[in-house]
Every structure is written in C-alpha cells, then in structure tokens.
Amino acid sequence: MPAKKTTERARKDKQQGKSASTQAGEFVREEIHHVRQGKHGARSAKQAIAIGLSKARRAGVELPPPKKGHTSESTRKKAQRDVQRGQGKSKSGENGVSRKRSQAGQKALKREGQKAASHTALSRQAKQAARSRRQPAASR
C-alpha cells in the first residue's frame, strides 16, 4: 500500500498535466526509499523499479503495460492485471490476497539485499535502459 504522501504527489502531478511516467516516478521513488530504509530488499534495481510501477498501476496511474517483445508474457499479463485493478475493473483478487501469500511475499523481499537501491546500481540501470533505447548507427 503506497503512502498517502506518495499518492498525493502523483495526484498533484496529474493535475499539473504531467505524463503518466512522471506520476509513476513518485511510486518508484517511494519503493527505492523503502529498500534503502531496509523495510525490504530487492534483487536488482530493475526489480525495485518494477515494484514501484506495479504500485502505480494499482493506484490508478494510467500507465500502459509494456509492449510485446519488450518483456516476458507473464510480466505483461501482470501489468495488465495491475492496470485493471487500478481502474476498478478487476474480477480476480477483489477480496485481496490471502494472509499466507502476502506474508510469504514480504518474507521473500526481506531476504533480499539493499544494494539494489544504491546510487551505483541505479546509475548502472539507467545507463543500460538508455543504451537499449538508443538507435543503432546503421539505422540513423
């Protein structure tokens, strides 16, 4: 569950006409903060970002799921479910997740390290993402 401040910041971004990715950035920022605080860990910077994006979608940020070929089928389906849940159209999981499953997920994240949210790890992730966005020299 995202903090009230985070949801407020995202809502304010939306009112100012900022993009969905900017709104979602607030949730990612919160998630990175949680990992740094030691509330839980993450295996990689990518995982911490993914958790933040998932929270954003569930909170109602109109962030579309990734396109085909960019991520795995299961990741795309999960993102689609998050979008539906955020817009109140979800049929599955209306009663939430069972206590056992929820605690198991929390325990798994607690076992992960905190280095995923370090400046170095986030910098490496950003550079890697930028490289994958760049066009190859032959197609320019």
N, CA, C and O atoms as CSV, one atom per row, in Angstrom:
chain,resi,resn,atom,element,x,y,z
A,1,MET,N,N,0.839,-1.181,0.000
A,1,MET,CA,C,0.000,0.000,0.000
A,1,MET,C,C,0.888,1.250,0.000
A,1,MET,O,O,1.682,1.441,0.921
A,2,PRO,N,N,0.762,2.088,-1.010
A,2,PRO,CA,C,1.589,3.292,-1.051
A,2,PRO,C,C,1.207,4.298,0.037
A,2,PRO,O,O,0.061,4.346,0.485
A,3,ALA,N,N,2.178,5.086,0.445
A,3,ALA,CA,C,1.939,6.106,1.463
A,3,ALA,C,C,1.000,7.175,0.908
A,3,ALA,O,O,0.929,7.391,-0.301
A,4,LYS,N,N,0.283,7.839,1.813
A,4,LYS,CA,C,-0.673,8.870,1.417
A,4,LYS,C,C,0.044,10.010,0.686
A,4,LYS,O,O,-0.473,10.550,-0.293
A,5,LYS,N,N,1.238,10.370,1.169
A,5,LYS,CA,C,2.008,11.458,0.561
A,5,LYS,C,C,2.345,11.141,-0.896
A,5,LYS,O,O,2.279,12.008,-1.766
A,6,THR,N,N,2.705,9.888,-1.140
A,6,THR,CA,C,3.069,9.465,-2.497
A,6,THR,C,C,1.875,9.594,-3.434
A,6,THR,O,O,1.997,10.118,-4.542
A,7,THR,N,N,0.725,9.113,-2.982
A,7,THR,CA,C,-0.488,9.189,-3.788
A,7,THR,C,C,-0.859,10.653,-4.051
A,7,THR,O,O,-1.287,11.010,-5.149
A,8,GLU,N,N,-0.686,11.489,-3.025
A,8,GLU,CA,C,-0.975,12.924,-3.172
A,8,GLU,C,C,-0.053,13.569,-4.205
A,8,GLU,O,O,-0.500,14.352,-5.043
A,9,ARG,N,N,1.244,13.233,-4.137
A,9,ARG,CA,C,2.213,13.796,-5.092
A,9,ARG,C,C,1.868,13.388,-6.519
A,9,ARG,O,O,1.946,14.195,-7.446
A,10,ALA,N,N,1.484,12.122,-6.682
A,10,ALA,CA,C,1.115,11.627,-8.012
A,10,ALA,C,C,-0.143,12.333,-8.515
A,10,ALA,O,O,-0.233,12.683,-9.692
A,11,ARG,N,N,-1.111,12.541,-7.624
A,11,ARG,CA,C,-2.349,13.227,-7.993
A,11,ARG,C,C,-2.055,14.666,-8.413
A,11,ARG,O,O,-2.639,15.185,-9.365
A,12,LYS,N,N,-1.141,15.294,-7.685
A,12,LYS,CA,C,-0.753,16.673,-7.991
A,12,LYS,C,C,-0.084,16.744,-9.368
A,12,LYS,O,O,-0.335,17.663,-10.148
A,13,ASP,N,N,0.778,15.749,-9.652
A,13,ASP,CA,C,1.432,15.673,-10.974
A,13,ASP,C,C,0.390,15.564,-12.078
A,13,ASP,O,O,0.522,16.186,-13.132
A,14,LYS,N,N,-0.657,14.759,-11.828
A,14,LYS,CA,C,-1.711,14.572,-12.832
A,14,LYS,C,C,-2.471,15.880,-13.064
A,14,LYS,O,O,-2.781,16.231,-14.202
A,15,GLN,N,N,-2.766,16.592,-11.984
A,15,GLN,CA,C,-3.480,17.867,-12.097
A,15,GLN,C,C,-2.661,18.899,-12.872
A,15,GLN,O,O,-3.218,19.758,-13.556
A,16,GLN,N,N,-1.337,18.807,-12.759
A,16,GLN,CA,C,-0.449,19.729,-13.467
A,16,GLN,C,C,-0.256,19.314,-14.926
A,16,GLN,O,O,0.429,19.999,-15.685
A,17,GLY,N,N,-0.860,18.192,-15.312
A,17,GLY,CA,C,-0.783,17.736,-16.699
A,17,GLY,C,C,0.489,16.996,-17.039
A,17,GLY,O,O,0.858,16.887,-18.208
A,18,LYS,N,N,1.163,16.483,-16.015
A,18,LYS,CA,C,2.409,15.755,-16.262
A,18,LYS,C,C,2.101,14.338,-16.757
A,18,LYS,O,O,1.005,13.818,-16.550
A,19,SER,N,N,3.084,13.734,-17.409
A,19,SER,CA,C,2.889,12.424,-18.025
A,19,SER,C,C,2.693,11.330,-16.976
A,19,SER,O,O,2.998,11.507,-15.797
A,20,ALA,N,N,2.174,10.194,-17.446
A,20,ALA,CA,C,1.921,9.060,-16.560
A,20,ALA,C,C,3.221,8.536,-15.962
A,20,ALA,O,O,3.246,8.113,-14.807
A,21,SER,N,N,4.303,8.561,-16.742
A,21,SER,CA,C,5.580,8.053,-16.232
A,21,SER,C,C,6.110,8.955,-15.114
A,21,SER,O,O,6.775,8.473,-14.197
A,22,THR,N,N,5.824,10.244,-15.182
A,22,THR,CA,C,6.236,11.162,-14.116
A,22,THR,C,C,5.441,10.864,-12.852
A,22,THR,O,O,5.989,10.859,-11.749
A,23,GLN,N,N,4.139,10.614,-13.023
A,23,GLN,CA,C,3.287,10.264,-11.885
A,23,GLN,C,C,3.772,8.956,-11.256
A,23,GLN,O,O,3.846,8.835,-10.033
A,24,ALA,N,N,4.097,7.990,-12.098
A,24,ALA,CA,C,4.564,6.683,-11.616
A,24,ALA,C,C,5.921,6.800,-10.934
A,24,ALA,O,O,6.257,6.004,-10.058
A,25,GLY,N,N,6.693,7.794,-11.341
A,25,GLY,CA,C,8.010,8.018,-10.750
A,25,GLY,C,C,7.946,8.248,-9.252
A,25,GLY,O,O,8.890,7.923,-8.532
A,26,GLU,N,N,6.841,8.807,-8.776
A,26,GLU,CA,C,6.667,9.027,-7.343
A,26,GLU,C,C,6.614,7.695,-6.594
A,26,GLU,O,O,7.167,7.562,-5.502
A,27,PHE,N,N,5.945,6.716,-7.195
A,27,PHE,CA,C,5.829,5.399,-6.567
A,27,PHE,C,C,7.171,4.663,-6.601
A,27,PHE,O,O,7.535,3.966,-5.654
A,28,VAL,N,N,7.889,4.828,-7.699
A,28,VAL,CA,C,9.217,4.203,-7.829
A,28,VAL,C,C,10.149,4.812,-6.780
A,28,VAL,O,O,10.915,4.105,-6.125
A,29,ARG,N,N,10.068,6.145,-6.634
A,29,ARG,CA,C,10.888,6.857,-5.652
A,29,ARG,C,C,10.621,6.320,-4.242
A,29,ARG,O,O,11.548,6.103,-3.461
A,30,GLU,N,N,9.345,6.111,-3.933
A,30,GLU,CA,C,8.977,5.579,-2.620
A,30,GLU,C,C,9.559,4.173,-2.423
A,30,GLU,O,O,10.060,3.840,-1.349
A,31,GLU,N,N,9.485,3.372,-3.463
A,31,GLU,CA,C,9.972,1.993,-3.372
A,31,GLU,C,C,11.482,1.948,-3.138
A,31,GLU,O,O,11.969,1.171,-2.316
A,32,ILE,N,N,12.211,2.787,-3.865
A,32,ILE,CA,C,13.664,2.878,-3.688
A,32,ILE,C,C,13.964,3.290,-2.249
A,32,ILE,O,O,14.889,2.776,-1.621
A,33,HIS,N,N,13.162,4.229,-1.740
A,33,HIS,CA,C,13.327,4.706,-0.365
A,33,HIS,C,C,13.113,3.562,0.628
A,33,HIS,O,O,13.851,3.445,1.606
A,34,HIS,N,N,12.104,2.719,0.381
A,34,HIS,CA,C,11.825,1.578,1.256
A,34,HIS,C,C,13.008,0.617,1.292
A,34,HIS,O,O,13.393,0.122,2.351
A,35,VAL,N,N,13.577,0.364,0.117
A,35,VAL,CA,C,14.717,-0.558,0.049
A,35,VAL,C,C,15.900,0.038,0.810
A,35,VAL,O,O,16.588,-0.671,1.544
A,36,ARG,N,N,16.137,1.335,0.636
A,36,ARG,CA,C,17.249,1.993,1.335
A,36,ARG,C,C,17.044,2.003,2.843
A,36,ARG,O,O,18.004,1.880,3.604
A,37,GLN,N,N,15.794,2.150,3.276
A,37,GLN,CA,C,15.479,2.150,4.707
A,37,GLN,C,C,15.648,0.762,5.312
A,37,GLN,O,O,15.852,0.623,6.518
A,38,GLY,N,N,15.564,-0.252,4.479
A,38,GLY,CA,C,15.663,-1.618,4.972
A,38,GLY,C,C,14.318,-2.235,5.282
A,38,GLY,O,O,14.254,-3.282,5.927
A,39,LYS,N,N,13.225,-1.598,4.829
A,39,LYS,CA,C,11.894,-2.191,5.036
A,39,LYS,C,C,11.837,-3.547,4.333
A,39,LYS,O,O,11.255,-4.507,4.838
A,40,HIS,N,N,12.456,-3.596,3.160
A,40,HIS,CA,C,12.633,-4.853,2.428
A,40,HIS,C,C,13.757,-4.650,1.443
A,40,HIS,O,O,14.260,-3.536,1.291
A,41,GLY,N,N,14.156,-5.709,0.776
A,41,GLY,CA,C,15.243,-5.605,-0.192
A,41,GLY,C,C,14.728,-5.807,-1.597
A,41,GLY,O,O,13.523,-5.901,-1.829
A,42,ALA,N,N,15.661,-5.873,-2.531
A,42,ALA,CA,C,15.332,-6.169,-3.921
A,42,ALA,C,C,16.539,-6.849,-4.526
A,42,ALA,O,O,17.675,-6.594,-4.126
A,43,ARG,N,N,16.291,-7.712,-5.487
A,43,ARG,CA,C,17.381,-8.450,-6.115
A,43,ARG,C,C,18.197,-7.540,-7.021
A,43,ARG,O,O,19.410,-7.693,-7.161
A,44,SER,N,N,17.496,-6.587,-7.634
A,44,SER,CA,C,18.181,-5.663,-8.541
A,44,SER,C,C,17.422,-4.338,-8.570
A,44,SER,O,O,16.299,-4.236,-8.075
A,45,ALA,N,N,18.057,-3.335,-9.157
A,45,ALA,CA,C,17.401,-2.030,-9.302
A,45,ALA,C,C,16.161,-2.176,-10.165
A,45,ALA,O,O,15.145,-1.522,-9.932
A,46,LYS,N,N,16.256,-3.049,-11.173
A,46,LYS,CA,C,15.134,-3.291,-12.080
A,46,LYS,C,C,13.916,-3.813,-11.313
A,46,LYS,O,O,12.784,-3.422,-11.596
A,47,GLN,N,N,14.157,-4.698,-10.341
A,47,GLN,CA,C,13.061,-5.255,-9.549
A,47,GLN,C,C,12.409,-4.170,-8.685
A,47,GLN,O,O,11.185,-4.108,-8.572
A,48,ALA,N,N,13.234,-3.324,-8.081
A,48,ALA,CA,C,12.706,-2.251,-7.244
A,48,ALA,C,C,11.841,-1.301,-8.077
A,48,ALA,O,O,10.787,-0.855,-7.624
A,49,ILE,N,N,12.292,-0.997,-9.292
A,49,ILE,CA,C,11.537,-0.129,-10.196
A,49,ILE,C,C,10.228,-0.805,-10.596
A,49,ILE,O,O,9.179,-0.162,-10.637
A,50,ALA,N,N,10.294,-2.104,-10.891
A,50,ALA,CA,C,9.101,-2.858,-11.295
A,50,ALA,C,C,8.048,-2.867,-10.188
A,50,ALA,O,O,6.854,-2.753,-10.467
A,51,ILE,N,N,8.481,-3.002,-8.943
A,51,ILE,CA,C,7.547,-3.000,-7.816
A,51,ILE,C,C,6.858,-1.637,-7.733
A,51,ILE,O,O,5.651,-1.556,-7.506
A,52,GLY,N,N,7.636,-0.573,-7.918
A,52,GLY,CA,C,7.075,0.784,-7.893
A,52,GLY,C,C,6.068,1.007,-9.000
A,52,GLY,O,O,5.014,1.601,-8.773
A,53,LEU,N,N,6.384,0.534,-10.206
A,53,LEU,CA,C,5.465,0.690,-11.341
A,53,LEU,C,C,4.171,-0.090,-11.114
A,53,LEU,O,O,3.083,0.364,-11.467
A,54,SER,N,N,4.316,-1.279,-10.514
A,54,SER,CA,C,3.143,-2.096,-10.215
A,54,SER,C,C,2.230,-1.362,-9.229
A,54,SER,O,O,1.010,-1.341,-9.397
A,55,LYS,N,N,2.833,-0.762,-8.202
A,55,LYS,CA,C,2.046,0.003,-7.217
A,55,LYS,C,C,1.353,1.186,-7.887
A,55,LYS,O,O,0.206,1.501,-7.573
A,56,ALA,N,N,2.048,1.832,-8.803
A,56,ALA,CA,C,1.474,2.984,-9.508
A,56,ALA,C,C,0.255,2.565,-10.314
A,56,ALA,O,O,-0.782,3.227,-10.273
A,57,ARG,N,N,0.380,1.463,-11.047
A,57,ARG,CA,C,-0.740,0.977,-11.862
A,57,ARG,C,C,-1.930,0.634,-10.976
A,57,ARG,O,O,-3.072,0.945,-11.316
A,58,ARG,N,N,-1.662,-0.010,-9.836
A,58,ARG,CA,C,-2.736,-0.393,-8.923
A,58,ARG,C,C,-3.387,0.824,-8.281
A,58,ARG,O,O,-4.557,0.783,-7.899
A,59,ALA,N,N,-2.625,1.907,-8.163
A,59,ALA,CA,C,-3.164,3.131,-7.551
A,59,ALA,C,C,-3.958,3.967,-8.550
A,59,ALA,O,O,-4.553,4.979,-8.180
A,60,GLY,N,N,-3.969,3.547,-9.818
A,60,GLY,CA,C,-4.799,4.239,-10.801
A,60,GLY,C,C,-4.051,5.128,-11.773
A,60,GLY,O,O,-4.682,5.845,-12.550
A,61,VAL,N,N,-2.720,5.107,-11.757
A,61,VAL,CA,C,-1.951,5.878,-12.737
A,61,VAL,C,C,-2.146,5.203,-14.095
A,61,VAL,O,O,-1.993,3.987,-14.211
A,62,GLU,N,N,-2.478,5.975,-15.105
A,62,GLU,CA,C,-2.778,5.399,-16.418
A,62,GLU,C,C,-1.505,5.074,-17.186
A,62,GLU,O,O,-1.209,5.672,-18.221
A,63,LEU,N,N,-0.772,4.125,-16.662
A,63,LEU,CA,C,0.493,3.689,-17.236
A,63,LEU,C,C,0.241,2.384,-17.989
A,63,LEU,O,O,-0.105,1.380,-17.367
A,64,PRO,N,N,0.407,2.375,-19.306
A,64,PRO,CA,C,0.093,1.158,-20.054
A,64,PRO,C,C,1.099,0.042,-19.774
A,64,PRO,O,O,2.244,0.315,-19.416
A,65,PRO,N,N,0.672,-1.221,-19.937
A,65,PRO,CA,C,1.622,-2.320,-19.760
A,65,PRO,C,C,2.667,-2.293,-20.876
A,65,PRO,O,O,2.419,-1.714,-21.934
A,66,PRO,N,N,3.836,-2.911,-20.656
A,66,PRO,CA,C,4.876,-2.884,-21.688
A,66,PRO,C,C,4.422,-3.571,-22.975
A,66,PRO,O,O,3.593,-4.480,-22.945
A,67,LYS,N,N,4.970,-3.131,-24.095
A,67,LYS,CA,C,4.594,-3.680,-25.397
A,67,LYS,C,C,5.182,-5.073,-25.591
A,67,LYS,O,O,6.143,-5.462,-24.926
A,68,LYS,N,N,4.586,-5.805,-26.509
A,68,LYS,CA,C,5.031,-7.158,-26.822
A,68,LYS,C,C,6.474,-7.111,-27.336
A,68,LYS,O,O,6.822,-6.268,-28.162
A,69,GLY,N,N,7.295,-8.017,-26.838
A,69,GLY,CA,C,8.688,-8.054,-27.264
A,69,GLY,C,C,9.621,-7.300,-26.335
A,69,GLY,O,O,10.836,-7.495,-26.382
A,70,HIS,N,N,9.066,-6.439,-25.490
A,70,HIS,CA,C,9.898,-5.689,-24.549
A,70,HIS,C,C,10.105,-6.460,-23.255
A,70,HIS,O,O,11.166,-6.377,-22.637
A,71,THR,N,N,9.089,-7.208,-22.850
A,71,THR,CA,C,9.181,-8.021,-21.627
A,71,THR,C,C,8.519,-9.370,-21.865
A,71,THR,O,O,7.955,-9.629,-22.928
A,72,SER,N,N,8.603,-10.223,-20.850
A,72,SER,CA,C,8.013,-11.554,-20.967
A,72,SER,C,C,6.487,-11.467,-20.949
A,72,SER,O,O,5.906,-10.466,-20.530
A,73,GLU,N,N,5.869,-12.527,-21.408
A,73,GLU,CA,C,4.401,-12.609,-21.463
A,73,GLU,C,C,3.811,-12.487,-20.056
A,73,GLU,O,O,2.815,-11.794,-19.852
A,74,SER,N,N,4.435,-13.168,-19.089
A,74,SER,CA,C,3.904,-13.149,-17.716
A,74,SER,C,C,3.979,-11.742,-17.110
A,74,SER,O,O,3.068,-11.330,-16.391
A,75,THR,N,N,5.042,-11.016,-17.393
A,75,THR,CA,C,5.188,-9.646,-16.879
A,75,THR,C,C,4.118,-8.756,-17.478
A,75,THR,O,O,3.530,-7.928,-16.783
A,76,ARG,N,N,3.862,-8.927,-18.776
A,76,ARG,CA,C,2.837,-8.121,-19.447
A,76,ARG,C,C,1.450,-8.405,-18.876
A,76,ARG,O,O,0.654,-7.488,-18.675
A,77,LYS,N,N,1.166,-9.690,-18.615
A,77,LYS,CA,C,-0.129,-10.071,-18.053
A,77,LYS,C,C,-0.301,-9.485,-16.652
A,77,LYS,O,O,-1.380,-9.012,-16.296
A,78,LYS,N,N,0.772,-9.520,-15.862
A,78,LYS,CA,C,0.738,-8.972,-14.503
A,78,LYS,C,C,0.468,-7.470,-14.565
A,78,LYS,O,O,-0.332,-6.945,-13.792
A,79,ALA,N,N,1.136,-6.787,-15.483
A,79,ALA,CA,C,0.931,-5.341,-15.642
A,79,ALA,C,C,-0.502,-5.046,-16.075
A,79,ALA,O,O,-1.104,-4.068,-15.631
A,80,GLN,N,N,-1.045,-5.900,-16.949
A,80,GLN,CA,C,-2.430,-5.730,-17.408
A,80,GLN,C,C,-3.400,-5.871,-16.240
A,80,GLN,O,O,-4.362,-5.111,-16.130
A,81,ARG,N,N,-3.143,-6.852,-15.364
A,81,ARG,CA,C,-3.976,-7.054,-14.169
A,81,ARG,C,C,-3.901,-5.840,-13.245
A,81,ARG,O,O,-4.904,-5.402,-12.682
A,82,ASP,N,N,-2.675,-5.304,-13.103
A,82,ASP,CA,C,-2.487,-4.121,-12.255
A,82,ASP,C,C,-3.273,-2.928,-12.789
A,82,ASP,O,O,-3.882,-2.181,-12.023
A,83,VAL,N,N,-3.254,-2.757,-14.109
A,83,VAL,CA,C,-3.988,-1.654,-14.742
A,83,VAL,C,C,-5.483,-1.807,-14.471
A,83,VAL,O,O,-6.152,-0.845,-14.091
A,84,GLN,N,N,-6.005,-3.022,-14.668
A,84,GLN,CA,C,-7.422,-3.276,-14.441
A,84,GLN,C,C,-7.802,-3.041,-12.986
A,84,GLN,O,O,-8.866,-2.499,-12.686
A,85,ARG,N,N,-6.918,-3.456,-12.092
A,85,ARG,CA,C,-7.206,-3.275,-10.662
A,85,ARG,C,C,-7.212,-1.791,-10.300
A,85,ARG,O,O,-8.022,-1.344,-9.488
A,86,GLY,N,N,-6.309,-1.042,-10.905
A,86,GLY,CA,C,-6.223,0.386,-10.634
A,86,GLY,C,C,-7.418,1.158,-11.158
A,86,GLY,O,O,-7.739,2.237,-10.660
A,87,GLN,N,N,-8.081,0.594,-12.178
A,87,GLN,CA,C,-9.247,1.279,-12.727
A,87,GLN,C,C,-10.552,0.645,-12.270
A,87,GLN,O,O,-11.621,0.944,-12.801
A,88,GLY,N,N,-10.452,-0.230,-11.285
A,88,GLY,CA,C,-11.643,-0.819,-10.676
A,88,GLY,C,C,-12.377,-1.796,-11.557
A,88,GLY,O,O,-13.579,-1.995,-11.384
A,89,LYS,N,N,-11.673,-2.426,-12.519
A,89,LYS,CA,C,-12.331,-3.367,-13.423
A,89,LYS,C,C,-11.892,-4.810,-13.180
A,89,LYS,O,O,-12.175,-5.698,-13.984
A,90,SER,N,N,-11.205,-5.031,-12.073
A,90,SER,CA,C,-10.651,-6.353,-11.795
A,90,SER,C,C,-11.718,-7.287,-11.255
A,90,SER,O,O,-12.495,-6.913,-10.377
A,91,LYS,N,N,-11.754,-8.497,-11.778
A,91,LYS,CA,C,-12.676,-9.510,-11.276
A,91,LYS,C,C,-11.939,-10.430,-10.314
A,91,LYS,O,O,-12.457,-10.797,-9.260
A,92,SER,N,N,-10.701,-10.800,-10.705
A,92,SER,CA,C,-9.930,-11.690,-9.840
A,92,SER,C,C,-9.239,-10.863,-8.769
A,92,SER,O,O,-8.783,-9.752,-9.037
A,93,GLY,N,N,-9.162,-11.388,-7.584
A,93,GLY,CA,C,-8.455,-10.724,-6.500
A,93,GLY,C,C,-9.205,-9.572,-5.863
A,93,GLY,O,O,-8.599,-8.695,-5.247
A,94,GLU,N,N,-10.522,-9.568,-6.008
A,94,GLU,CA,C,-11.302,-8.480,-5.408
A,94,GLU,C,C,-11.244,-8.549,-3.889
A,94,GLU,O,O,-11.322,-7.527,-3.208
A,95,ASN,N,N,-11.106,-9.767,-3.365
A,95,ASN,CA,C,-11.034,-9.936,-1.922
A,95,ASN,C,C,-9.605,-9.791,-1.420
A,95,ASN,O,O,-9.350,-9.948,-0.226
A,96,GLY,N,N,-8.677,-9.495,-2.310
A,96,GLY,CA,C,-7.287,-9.367,-1.913
A,96,GLY,C,C,-6.589,-10.710,-1.879
A,96,GLY,O,O,-7.164,-11.741,-2.230
A,97,VAL,N,N,-5.360,-10.679,-1.459
A,97,VAL,CA,C,-4.544,-11.883,-1.416
A,97,VAL,C,C,-4.654,-12.487,-0.020
A,97,VAL,O,O,-4.840,-11.767,0.961
A,98,SER,N,N,-4.540,-13.805,0.063
A,98,SER,CA,C,-4.613,-14.456,1.366
A,98,SER,C,C,-3.457,-13.997,2.248
A,98,SER,O,O,-2.404,-13.596,1.753
A,99,ARG,N,N,-3.663,-14.059,3.533
A,99,ARG,CA,C,-2.665,-13.597,4.502
A,99,ARG,C,C,-1.357,-14.357,4.329
A,99,ARG,O,O,-0.274,-13.773,4.371
A,100,LYS,N,N,-1.474,-15.672,4.134
A,100,LYS,CA,C,-0.290,-16.526,3.986
A,100,LYS,C,C,0.553,-16.103,2.779
A,100,LYS,O,O,1.776,-16.001,2.864
A,101,ARG,N,N,-0.119,-15.863,1.672
A,101,ARG,CA,C,0.597,-15.499,0.442
A,101,ARG,C,C,1.247,-14.125,0.582
A,101,ARG,O,O,2.375,-13.909,0.139
A,102,SER,N,N,0.521,-13.207,1.202
A,102,SER,CA,C,1.031,-11.860,1.396
A,102,SER,C,C,2.291,-11.873,2.263
A,102,SER,O,O,3.276,-11.202,1.955
A,103,GLN,N,N,2.245,-12.641,3.346
A,103,GLN,CA,C,3.384,-12.729,4.251
A,103,GLN,C,C,4.562,-13.424,3.588
A,103,GLN,O,O,5.716,-13.084,3.850
A,104,ALA,N,N,4.275,-14.398,2.729
A,104,ALA,CA,C,5.345,-15.109,2.024
A,104,ALA,C,C,6.085,-14.153,1.091
A,104,ALA,O,O,7.312,-14.191,0.994
A,105,GLY,N,N,5.321,-13.289,0.402
A,105,GLY,CA,C,5.935,-12.293,-0.480
A,105,GLY,C,C,6.796,-11.314,0.291
A,105,GLY,O,O,7.898,-10.971,-0.136
A,106,GLN,N,N,6.287,-10.866,1.430
A,106,GLN,CA,C,7.046,-9.939,2.276
A,106,GLN,C,C,8.331,-10.585,2.795
A,106,GLN,O,O,9.389,-9.956,2.817
A,107,LYS,N,N,8.223,-11.849,3.212
A,107,LYS,CA,C,9.399,-12.564,3.722
A,107,LYS,C,C,10.465,-12.721,2.648
A,107,LYS,O,O,11.659,-12.594,2.919
A,108,ALA,N,N,10.020,-12.997,1.425
A,108,ALA,CA,C,10.963,-13.174,0.313
A,108,ALA,C,C,11.703,-11.872,0.040
A,108,ALA,O,O,12.912,-11.880,-0.194
A,109,LEU,N,N,10.982,-10.751,0.067
A,109,LEU,CA,C,11.624,-9.447,-0.160
A,109,LEU,C,C,12.561,-9.078,0.992
A,109,LEU,O,O,13.589,-8.436,0.775
A,110,LYS,N,N,12.213,-9.479,2.204
A,110,LYS,CA,C,13.057,-9.187,3.364
A,110,LYS,C,C,14.407,-9.889,3.253
A,110,LYS,O,O,15.414,-9.399,3.765
A,111,ARG,N,N,14.421,-11.041,2.579
A,111,ARG,CA,C,15.672,-11.799,2.445
A,111,ARG,C,C,16.631,-11.177,1.438
A,111,ARG,O,O,17.827,-11.468,1.451
A,112,GLU,N,N,16.109,-10.326,0.573
A,112,GLU,CA,C,16.952,-9.695,-0.455
A,112,GLU,C,C,17.794,-8.572,0.150
A,112,GLU,O,O,17.509,-8.066,1.235
A,113,GLY,N,N,18.837,-8.204,-0.586
A,113,GLY,CA,C,19.764,-7.186,-0.097
A,113,GLY,C,C,19.296,-5.774,-0.384
A,113,GLY,O,O,18.293,-5.562,-1.067
A,114,GLN,N,N,20.047,-4.797,0.154
A,114,GLN,CA,C,19.697,-3.393,-0.020
A,114,GLN,C,C,20.546,-2.695,-1.091
A,114,GLN,O,O,20.321,-1.524,-1.394
A,115,LYS,N,N,21.503,-3.403,-1.654
A,115,LYS,CA,C,22.406,-2.777,-2.626
A,115,LYS,C,C,21.724,-2.439,-3.949
A,115,LYS,O,O,22.267,-1.679,-4.752
A,116,ALA,N,N,20.553,-2.993,-4.174
A,116,ALA,CA,C,19.814,-2.724,-5.419
A,116,ALA,C,C,19.402,-1.263,-5.518
A,116,ALA,O,O,19.180,-0.752,-6.615
A,117,ALA,N,N,19.297,-0.585,-4.372
A,117,ALA,CA,C,18.870,0.812,-4.364
A,117,ALA,C,C,20.046,1.770,-4.199
A,117,ALA,O,O,19.851,2.957,-3.942
A,118,SER,N,N,21.260,1.259,-4.346
A,118,SER,CA,C,22.433,2.137,-4.210
A,118,SER,C,C,22.538,3.052,-5.423
A,118,SER,O,O,21.970,2.764,-6.476
A,119,HIS,N,N,23.263,4.150,-5.272
A,119,HIS,CA,C,23.438,5.098,-6.379
A,119,HIS,C,C,24.093,4.402,-7.569
A,119,HIS,O,O,23.725,4.644,-8.718
A,120,THR,N,N,25.063,3.539,-7.288
A,120,THR,CA,C,25.774,2.814,-8.347
A,120,THR,C,C,24.827,1.911,-9.128
A,120,THR,O,O,24.828,1.914,-10.359
A,121,ALA,N,N,24.014,1.135,-8.401
A,121,ALA,CA,C,23.088,0.204,-9.055
A,121,ALA,C,C,22.056,0.939,-9.893
A,121,ALA,O,O,21.741,0.521,-11.007
A,122,LEU,N,N,21.527,2.037,-9.357
A,122,LEU,CA,C,20.521,2.811,-10.096
A,122,LEU,C,C,21.135,3.485,-11.312
A,122,LEU,O,O,20.498,3.578,-12.361
A,123,SER,N,N,22.363,3.954,-11.178
A,123,SER,CA,C,23.076,4.580,-12.295
A,123,SER,C,C,23.315,3.563,-13.405
A,123,SER,O,O,23.106,3.845,-14.584
A,124,ARG,N,N,23.759,2.372,-12.999
A,124,ARG,CA,C,24.012,1.293,-13.966
A,124,ARG,C,C,22.733,0.930,-14.706
A,124,ARG,O,O,22.747,0.726,-15.920
A,125,GLN,N,N,21.617,0.848,-13.963
A,125,GLN,CA,C,20.317,0.513,-14.559
A,125,GLN,C,C,19.881,1.593,-15.550
A,125,GLN,O,O,19.403,1.282,-16.641
A,126,ALA,N,N,20.047,2.856,-15.171
A,126,ALA,CA,C,19.642,3.974,-16.038
A,126,ALA,C,C,20.446,3.979,-17.329
A,126,ALA,O,O,19.897,4.187,-18.411
A,127,LYS,N,N,21.749,3.749,-17.210
A,127,LYS,CA,C,22.608,3.727,-18.402
A,127,LYS,C,C,22.235,2.572,-19.331
A,127,LYS,O,O,22.213,2.716,-20.553
A,128,GLN,N,N,21.946,1.435,-18.725
A,128,GLN,CA,C,21.559,0.251,-19.511
A,128,GLN,C,C,20.243,0.503,-20.243
A,128,GLN,O,O,20.101,0.138,-21.410
A,129,ALA,N,N,19.285,1.125,-19.563
A,129,ALA,CA,C,17.985,1.434,-20.174
A,129,ALA,C,C,18.164,2.425,-21.309
A,129,ALA,O,O,17.520,2.304,-22.351
A,130,ALA,N,N,19.038,3.405,-21.111
A,130,ALA,CA,C,19.289,4.413,-22.153
A,130,ALA,C,C,19.938,3.776,-23.373
A,130,ALA,O,O,19.612,4.119,-24.509
A,131,ARG,N,N,20.850,2.854,-23.134
A,131,ARG,CA,C,21.520,2.158,-24.250
A,131,ARG,C,C,20.518,1.370,-25.076
A,131,ARG,O,O,20.600,1.343,-26.304
A,132,SER,N,N,19.555,0.717,-24.387
A,132,SER,CA,C,18.578,-0.098,-25.117
A,132,SER,C,C,17.602,0.776,-25.905
A,132,SER,O,O,17.009,0.316,-26.881
A,133,ARG,N,N,17.430,2.039,-25.485
A,133,ARG,CA,C,16.548,2.954,-26.218
A,133,ARG,C,C,17.219,3.543,-27.437
A,133,ARG,O,O,16.550,3.918,-28.400
A,134,ARG,N,N,18.550,3.626,-27.402
A,134,ARG,CA,C,19.284,4.255,-28.494
A,134,ARG,C,C,19.171,3.460,-29.785
A,134,ARG,O,O,19.134,2.230,-29.766
A,135,GLN,N,N,19.117,4.168,-30.898
A,135,GLN,CA,C,19.052,3.516,-32.206
A,135,GLN,C,C,20.449,3.059,-32.611
A,135,GLN,O,O,21.422,3.753,-32.318
A,136,PRO,N,N,20.576,1.913,-33.275
A,136,PRO,CA,C,21.888,1.518,-33.772
A,136,PRO,C,C,22.348,2.474,-34.896
A,136,PRO,O,O,21.518,3.059,-35.591
A,137,ALA,N,N,23.651,2.623,-35.065
A,137,ALA,CA,C,24.222,3.591,-36.009
A,137,ALA,C,C,23.740,3.334,-37.454
A,137,ALA,O,O,23.579,4.276,-38.230
A,138,ALA,N,N,23.514,2.068,-37.807
A,138,ALA,CA,C,23.133,1.725,-39.188
A,138,ALA,C,C,21.758,2.267,-39.560
A,138,ALA,O,O,21.503,2.549,-40.731
A,139,SER,N,N,20.869,2.417,-38.578
A,139,SER,CA,C,19.506,2.832,-38.912
A,139,SER,C,C,19.300,4.352,-38.809
A,139,SER,O,O,18.194,4.840,-39.040
A,140,ARG,N,N,20.348,5.094,-38.467
A,140,ARG,CA,C,20.197,6.552,-38.342
A,140,ARG,C,C,20.238,7.246,-39.664
A,140,ARG,O,O,20.125,8.470,-39.723
